[in-house]
């Protein structure tokens, strides 16, 4: 076996090892997500990110946030409507 064959074999082995590690990592990630769903931790995290949770805000704070007018998210453009009295007729 020549040096080129050994190098090619080592590269193939490395590729197989990396693929197994990637698969193992995805399995670990999926198992963690399933565990979070089973225990409700995913919902707790969503509530925490929304500012809802024990000691974070009162019922009045949550109600005010839910009833506040929506603001456009970043990256969205505002659309300006033309007022009825300033529209012109093309006919």
N, C-alpha and C positions, 0 to 999 in steps of 0.2 A: 504494500500500500504506500503510495507516494504522499508527499507533504500536501499536495493539492487535494487529494482524497480525504486526508485527515481533517484538513481545514473545512472542507465541504461538509463532512460528517459532523464536525463540531458545530457548524452554523445551523445544520438541520436540527441537532439536539437542542441548541439554544432556542430555536424557533418553537419546538415542541414544548419546552419548559415554559416559555413565555405564554403560549396558548393555554396550557394547563393552569398557570397562575391567573390568567385573565378569567377563565371559566370559574375557578375557585373563588376569585374576588366577587364575581357577579352572584354566585350562589350565596356567599356570605352577606352581600348587600340585600338580596331578596329575602333571606332568612330574617334579617334585621327589620325589613319593612313589614313582613308578615307578623313578627313579634310585636311591633308597634301597633299594628291594627288589632291584634288579639288583646292587647292590654289597654288600648285606647290612647296610647301615647301620641299617635299621629293626630288625633282629634285635639288632644291637649295642646300640642304644638301649634296647630292652626288657630285655636282660640287665643293662645298667648300672642301669636303674631298679629291677631286682630285686636289686641288690647283688651281681651275679655278673659277674666280669670280672677282668682282670689287675690285680693289686695291690690289689684291693678287699677280698677275703676269701679265706680258705683253704678247702680242701675240708671241713674239720671245721666251719667256720662255716656253710657252705652246708647241710651235713647237719643241723646243729643247728637251723637255721632251718626246714628242710623237715619235720623230725620234731617240732617244737614244737607243742603243742596250738593249735588255731585259736582266735582271739579274734574276737568279733563285730565287724563293720565299723561305722563310725560310721553312725548313722541306723537301725541295726537294734536291735530290742528283745530283751532276754533273756527266755526263757520258763522259768518255774520249774515243774518237775514235782512233783506231789504224791507223797509217799512212800507206798509200798504199805501200811505199818502205820498210816498216819494217814487213809486213805480210809475213808469211811463208806458203808454200804450203804443204798440207798433202798427195798429190798424188805422 
